[in-house]
């Protein structure tokens, strides 16, 4: 009998070693002129300072929750929670630390040309991707080797989810408060370019790209990876599954091993051709990783002696990934109709821009949901509910290269900012702008992927929650819409994403107001700032958004924990089941709508800039749309992924408490 845990641990270290190898290659490159290094160091110091303060805040909550879990459910749950939380933090930190070093090297390499700059930026993103999948698979496989019962791993998933929520909300508030404030005063009022060194919010904006996208997305997909593996492994212990499939519990780990190797191979296919189509170059790597994964999935299925239907379920997951990427690109890229229609609407003012952007965002939910529904039906047809979980694992198998595409975005964005602030040649900025324009789309595509995988993972988690209750009660539980408890729970669950999004949006809005006031003050009081003779006080804006992010990330996290706790204790497990269904469905729609609308607004603004129409009335209207879209796509939208999974994993962990001490007021 093969030792799957040991194989998974070895492959995890392969991913981490590859990340280390890429890091060393990047750090060997020249970091540019003294001016470029000064700007890069300011971004790096701001990002590191924020992460240190954020983790200190989170550590207090994590320690309290770990003690509570240890007292209520035993040492193994508390240890799992801490391991999941620590590795989540490390995954985000690694990604951000290489990003703030790759940015200046990308800007310097852009002097040579677009091929060389793309290579550096993508390698920087690949460090984050390989670190995330390596740490996620390592956490699950190490813990499983000590506790070979998937039910013992629920604390691990909860720890990963909770830290991801903090990272996503805190980083999202930071980056978008700075971005919105910088745009409203810099672009709209002062009519100066993005990343202009005269703008006091510029450094904070560039710091935010790293703490929001690199650290936030790293923690987000780390926990999605962990939770998806956990859901599949929990369903594997159901007698009907374990008796049907060999290595049912370990099969998801084997898929993860295969996909890490496939993702590493896929990175070698990211090369620009003669057409210099950046998106096509990135997609070559993704497609190659998918093909290698499919070959490996087939080999694993045959080697374990399982039905070919299980392999078909993995193909369903890969197809969903491909379709979600294509659909998201269509709705968010400057090349296609939706973004062009928003840009056209901007010519008649901000109001029509906003109306068109909202319409595009709402429309963009149609095809992703149909794809997810078709995928659920197909995967269920091949292998039941376990097949749905396996499809989700197959989707997450490409996490390494998907995160590389996402983290590439903030690296190129920062590179453009450094080029602008350091006064580099226009041809350098042309290269970084071309890379950044694609980066906006890759970030949107990654969010679509994360949302789609979260939907399948949450469905599998709900099935695991149902089985957990049935195991304790020794009988199946039905969640019927005719049951008032289920119906009440459904309404509460559907409500939560709206309340949660409101908290995130308000936090960005109020923080951006402070940035606007501060930037206006500096423009007015610091003589010579607009002539470039005086240096802005960048640290003031960094301090404002840091404090705002740390303060405002607490309440959304409390909401995510308090809601299932109160419903489970006061209304019972049937109402809690309704809540889980409601938050999955409502959260999925809201996340798709907000992420796609925000990305479309952003690229509509970019379209004006690519066409040389900066400063026109249409461009100013597009900037207003972008400021609305910023917290949509980078704060509330992606954070809903974490909300969905935090609530689901919390419910599974606390099922015994609800069954013993819960009361039903309905």
Helices and strands as residue ranges (DSSP letters): H 4-27, H 34-73, H 75-109, H 114-146, G 150-153, H 154-182, I 183-189, H 202-209, I 210-214, H 215-236, H 239-242, H 248-267, H 278-303, H 308-332, H 337-346, H 350-363, H 365-396, H 399-421, H 426-473, H 484-525, H 538-570, H 573-610, H 617-631, I 632-636, H 637-653, H 655-661
